[in-house]
Amino acid sequence: MNSNSLIRTALLPLSLAACTAVSVQAHSIKETIADCDCDSACYTEEVENLQCTSDRIEFQSNGLPHHSHTLMEGITGTNQQFPTPHNLDVSIKRNPTLASEPTYTEPGPIGIAVNGVPIFDPSTQGPIQAATGKPASAMERGELDECGGHAGRGDDYHYHMAPKCLIEDMGAEAIDVNRQPIGYAYDGFPILALGWFDSANDIEDKLDECRGVKDANGSYFYNAKSSDDYAILDCFSGTPVGSVRDRWDRRLDNSGKEIVGIPMKFAISEFTTVPNGNDSCYVMTGTMGSTRVQLNNGSVEDVSGAQGSLFYCDQNCYGHFIEKSGAGRGKTLVFDRHVNSCPANLSAASNNAFEAYQGN
């Protein structure tokens, strides 16, 4: 990886305050949720250095879930990004209060899961949909894996819907008996998943427009949906002031430019990492959907069903698709492959069907 560290702060857009207000009437349940925002037992081992002040929850994580979780598999549309370790500094408000006028979320980060993985609004990049006023959801576009997440433009893994694998790992006792949070929204209110294991705890009919409700003590929380769109929250009932400061090394190509993957139809069947000295190589294997590509003999044709791998180790060892300029009408892709520094055990660098699409 490149040694020049970047620092980015993922804050909610300033325009959020100007979003359309919604009317929310919070109902109540008779049960009490767990009060464990500063209890390390309520977070997974991926969260480090949990510290609390009178008004903030702070911790660090690498932005990746437990290694047993299935990453990227099941995605059919990808920007050719890989889930890589980051350095996240998380800060969430404690003791939040309901705002006078809740506001809708916008595309981007809306919270953090208890495993230190960011949670995003359901929307993905793309044109605004007339029906919702937002881009299409990442789930509808086939961009999410079996756990509900994917790698974003910065190779940052995050969820766009309820984190299925995390919830399953936490189990019925934590979720439906102890009523522990699965995460925290950027307004500070906890996110739960009541009803995932025990239908008797289903509270869908008690949730307000933001997907929130109060417990027996008057503590407000959001509740993730266990089916359909697996919604987490549809608007903020409090004031969003949480933040995630992110430090990571950009992926660079062989000319030293930052890699920003272009979208392509690619059904990912396997994501693996391969040791590479003190770092790792990242490999996504799968099947290409209908795509216009240039072959090695210079001809251009539509290809569908080709199986191969996208990979990245460093700026001298990678293989991904880029757009070929001047290759005829419509977007045409070629496989940009560089293998000068690849480790010997990286089969994707030497035995990859996508080599046929390197152009000429």
C-alpha positions in Angstrom: 0.0 0.0 0.0 1.0 3.6 -0.5 2.7 5.1 2.6 1.1 8.5 2.3 -1.7 8.5 4.9 -4.9 10.4 4.3 -7.2 11.8 6.8 -10.9 12.2 6.0 -13.8 13.0 8.3 -17.1 11.4 7.4 -19.6 13.9 8.7 -23.2 14.2 7.8 -23.7 16.8 5.0 -24.4 20.4 6.2 -27.5 20.4 4.0 -29.1 17.9 6.2 -30.6 20.6 8.4 -32.4 21.9 5.4 -34.1 18.6 4.6 -37.8 18.3 4.7 -39.1 17.9 8.2 -41.3 14.9 9.0 -43.9 14.5 11.6 -43.0 11.8 14.2 -45.2 10.5 17.0 -43.1 8.1 19.2 -45.0 5.1 20.6 -43.7 3.1 23.6 -43.1 -0.6 24.4 -43.4 -2.1 27.8 -39.9 -3.6 27.8 -36.7 -1.9 28.7 -33.6 -1.9 26.4 -30.1 -2.4 27.6 -28.1 0.6 28.8 -24.6 -0.4 27.7 -23.2 2.4 25.5 -20.0 2.4 27.6 -19.8 -1.3 28.4 -17.2 -3.1 26.3 -19.2 -6.3 26.6 -21.8 -4.7 24.3 -19.3 -4.3 21.5 -17.4 -6.9 19.5 -13.7 -7.5 19.7 -13.2 -5.3 16.6 -13.8 -2.2 18.7 -10.8 -0.9 20.6 -10.1 1.8 23.1 -13.7 2.4 24.2 -13.8 5.6 26.2 -16.7 7.6 27.5 -17.1 11.1 28.8 -20.3 12.7 30.1 -21.4 13.5 26.6 -19.4 11.3 24.1 -18.8 7.7 23.2 -15.4 7.3 21.5 -13.6 4.2 20.1 -11.4 3.0 17.3 -11.7 0.2 14.7 -10.3 -0.9 11.4 -13.7 -0.7 9.8 -13.9 -4.5 9.0 -16.2 -7.0 10.7 -15.1 -10.4 12.1 -13.1 -12.5 9.7 -15.8 -15.2 9.7 -18.3 -12.8 8.0 -18.8 -13.3 4.3 -17.6 -10.1 2.5 -18.5 -9.1 -1.0 -20.0 -12.4 -2.0 -23.4 -12.1 -3.6 -22.8 -8.7 -5.2 -23.8 -8.5 -8.9 -22.8 -4.9 -9.5 -19.5 -3.5 -8.3 -17.2 -0.5 -8.6 -14.3 -2.9 -8.4 -13.4 -1.8 -4.8 -12.0 -4.1 -2.1 -12.8 -4.0 1.6 -9.4 -3.0 3.1 -8.4 -2.1 6.7 -8.9 1.5 7.7 -8.2 3.5 10.9 -11.5 4.8 12.2 -11.8 7.2 15.2 -15.5 7.2 16.1 -17.3 9.8 18.2 -21.0 9.4 19.1 -23.1 11.7 21.3 -24.3 10.3 24.7 -27.6 11.1 26.3 -29.3 12.3 23.1 -32.6 14.1 23.0 -35.4 14.2 20.5 -35.3 17.2 18.2 -38.3 19.3 17.6 -38.3 18.4 13.9 -36.8 15.1 12.7 -35.1 15.1 9.3 -34.6 12.6 6.6 -31.2 11.0 6.0 -29.1 11.7 2.9 -26.8 9.4 1.0 -23.8 8.8 3.2 -22.9 7.7 6.7 -25.7 7.6 9.3 -24.2 5.6 12.1 -21.8 3.0 13.4 -22.4 -0.7 14.2 -21.1 -2.2 17.5 -18.4 -4.0 15.5 -17.0 -0.7 14.4 -18.3 -0.9 10.8 -20.0 2.3 9.5 -23.7 2.3 8.6 -24.8 4.2 5.5 -28.1 5.4 4.2 -29.7 2.8 1.9 -29.1 5.0 -1.2 -26.2 4.4 -3.6 -24.5 6.6 -6.1 -26.6 7.5 -9.2 -29.4 9.7 -10.5 -32.3 10.8 -8.2 -35.4 8.6 -8.4 -38.6 10.6 -8.8 -40.5 8.3 -6.4 -38.2 8.7 -3.5 -36.2 11.9 -4.1 -33.0 9.8 -3.6 -30.8 7.6 -5.8 -31.8 3.9 -6.0 -31.0 1.8 -3.0 -27.7 -0.2 -3.0 -29.7 -3.4 -2.4 -32.0 -2.8 -5.4 -28.9 -2.3 -7.6 -27.4 -5.6 -6.5 -24.4 -3.9 -4.8 -24.7 -5.5 -1.3 -23.2 -8.8 -0.1 -24.8 -11.5 2.0 -24.1 -9.5 5.2 -25.7 -6.2 3.9 -22.5 -4.3 3.1 -19.9 -3.6 0.4 -16.7 -1.7 -0.2 -17.1 2.0 -1.1 -15.1 4.3 -3.3 -12.4 4.5 -0.6 -12.2 0.7 -0.3 -14.1 1.3 2.9 -16.5 -1.5 4.0 -19.9 -0.3 5.3 -23.5 -1.4 5.6 -26.4 0.0 3.7 -29.0 -2.1 5.5 -29.4 -4.1 8.7 -26.1 -6.0 9.3 -27.3 -9.5 9.0 -24.1 -11.4 9.9 -23.4 -9.2 12.9 -27.0 -9.8 14.2 -26.7 -13.5 13.7 -23.3 -13.5 15.5 -24.7 -11.6 18.5 -27.5 -14.2 18.8 -31.0 -14.4 20.2 -30.0 -13.8 23.8 -28.2 -10.5 23.1 -30.8 -9.3 20.6 -34.2 -10.4 21.9 -33.5 -11.2 25.6 -30.9 -8.6 26.7 -32.1 -6.1 24.1 -28.6 -4.9 23.3 -27.9 -2.3 20.5 -26.5 -3.4 17.2 -25.2 0.1 16.6 -25.7 3.8 17.2 -27.1 6.4 14.9 -25.3 9.7 14.4 -27.8 11.5 16.5 -26.7 9.2 19.4 -29.8 7.0 19.7 -29.2 3.2 19.8 -30.2 0.9 17.0 -31.7 -2.5 18.0 -33.0 -5.5 16.1 -35.9 -6.7 18.3 -37.9 -9.5 16.7 -35.1 -11.0 14.6 -35.1 -14.2 16.6 -38.4 -14.0 18.5 -41.5 -12.9 16.6 -43.1 -12.1 19.9 -40.8 -9.1 20.0 -41.9 -7.8 16.6 -42.6 -4.0 17.1 -43.0 -2.9 13.5 -46.5 -1.6 14.2 -45.2 0.6 17.1 -42.5 2.4 15.2 -42.7 6.0 14.1 -41.8 7.3 10.7 -38.1 7.3 11.5 -38.4 3.6 12.7 -38.1 4.7 16.3 -39.9 3.9 19.6 -39.5 4.5 23.3 -39.0 1.8 25.9 -40.7 1.5 29.3 -38.2 4.0 30.7 -38.8 6.5 28.0 -35.5 5.7 26.2 -35.8 6.2 22.5 -34.2 3.8 20.0 -34.4 2.7 16.3 -35.3 -0.9 15.3 -33.9 -2.6 12.2 -36.3 -4.5 10.0 -35.8 -8.2 9.7 -37.2 -8.7 6.2 -37.8 -7.0 2.8 -35.5 -3.9 2.6 -33.9 -4.5 6.1 -34.3 -0.8 6.8 -32.4 0.7 9.8 -33.8 4.2 10.1 -35.6 6.5 7.7 -34.9 9.8 9.4 -33.1 11.2 12.4 -35.3 11.9 15.4 -32.4 13.7 17.1 -29.7 16.0 16.0 -27.0 14.2 14.0 -23.6 15.2 15.4 -21.6 11.9 15.2 -18.5 11.6 13.2 -16.0 9.1 12.0 -12.4 10.2 11.2 -10.8 7.9 8.8 -7.1 7.5 8.0 -6.0 5.0 5.3 -3.6 4.5 2.4 -5.0 5.0 -1.0 -4.7 2.4 -3.7 -2.5 3.6 -6.6 -2.0 2.5 -10.1 1.4 2.0 -11.8 1.5 5.7 -12.8 1.0 6.8 -9.2 -2.6 7.9 -9.6 -5.4 7.1 -7.2 -7.5 4.2 -8.3 -11.2 4.9 -8.5 -13.0 1.9 -9.8 -15.6 2.1 -12.5 -18.9 0.2 -12.3 -19.3 -3.1 -14.0 -21.6 -6.1 -13.9 -19.7 -8.7 -12.0 -21.3 -11.4 -9.8 -18.8 -12.0 -7.0 -18.6 -15.6 -5.8 -15.5 -15.3 -3.6 -13.5 -12.7 -1.9 -10.1 -13.7 -0.5 -6.9 -12.1 0.9 -3.4 -13.4 0.1 -0.4 -12.6 2.3 2.1 -10.3 0.7 4.9 -9.4 3.0 3.6 -7.1 5.7 0.5 -6.4 3.6 -2.2 -8.4 1.7 -3.4 -8.9 -1.8 -7.1 -8.7 -2.3 -8.9 -10.9 -4.8 -12.5 -11.0 -6.0 -13.5 -13.9 -8.2 -16.8 -14.1 -10.1 -18.7 -14.0 -13.4 -19.0 -11.0 -15.7 -22.4 -9.8 -16.7 -23.1 -8.5 -20.2 -20.2 -6.1 -20.8 -18.6 -4.6 -23.9 -14.9 -5.4 -23.9 -11.9 -5.2 -26.3 -10.2 -8.5 -27.0 -6.5 -8.9 -27.4 -6.8 -9.0 -31.2 -8.3 -5.5 -31.1 -11.9 -6.5 -31.8 -14.7 -5.3 -29.6 -17.6 -7.5 -28.6 -20.2 -8.0 -25.9 -19.2 -10.6 -23.4 -21.3 -12.3 -20.8 -20.6 -15.3 -18.4 -16.8 -14.9 -18.5 -15.3 -16.0 -15.2 -12.1 -14.4 -13.8 -10.7 -12.4 -10.9 -10.1 -8.7 -10.0 -7.1 -8.3 -7.8 -4.8 -5.7 -6.1 -1.6 -6.1 -4.1 0.3 -2.8 -4.8 0.7 -0.4 -7.7 2.8 -2.9 -9.6 0.6 -5.9 -9.1 -3.1 -5.5 -9.9 -5.8 -6.4 -12.4 -9.0 -4.5 -13.0 -11.2 -3.2 -15.8 -10.8 0.4 -17.1 -12.6 2.2 -19.8 -10.9 2.0 -23.2 -10.9 5.4 -25.0 -11.5 5.5 -28.7 -12.8 1.9 -28.8 -16.0 2.6 -30.6 -19.6 3.5 -29.7 -20.6 2.9 -26.1 -18.5 2.2 -23.0 -15.8 -0.4 -23.7 -13.7 -2.0 -21.0 -10.2 -3.5 -21.1 -8.5 -5.5 -18.4 -5.6 -3.3 -17.0 -3.1 -5.9 -15.7 0.3 -5.3 -14.1 2.1 -8.2 -12.5 5.7 -7.1 -12.0 5.7 -7.4 -8.2 3.1 -10.1 -7.6 3.8 -12.9 -5.1 4.3 -16.3 -6.5 1.3 -17.7 -4.7 -1.2 -15.2 -6.3 -2.8 -17.4 -8.9 -5.1 -14.5 -10.1 -2.0 -12.8 -11.6 -0.9 -15.8 -13.7 -4.0 -17.8 -14.4 -6.9 -15.4 -15.1 -9.4 -15.6 -17.9 -9.7 -11.9 -18.0 -6.2 -11.7 -19.6 -8.1 -12.2 -22.9 -9.5 -8.7 -22.5 -6.3 -6.7 -22.2 -6.8 -5.1 -25.6 -3.8 -4.4 -27.8 
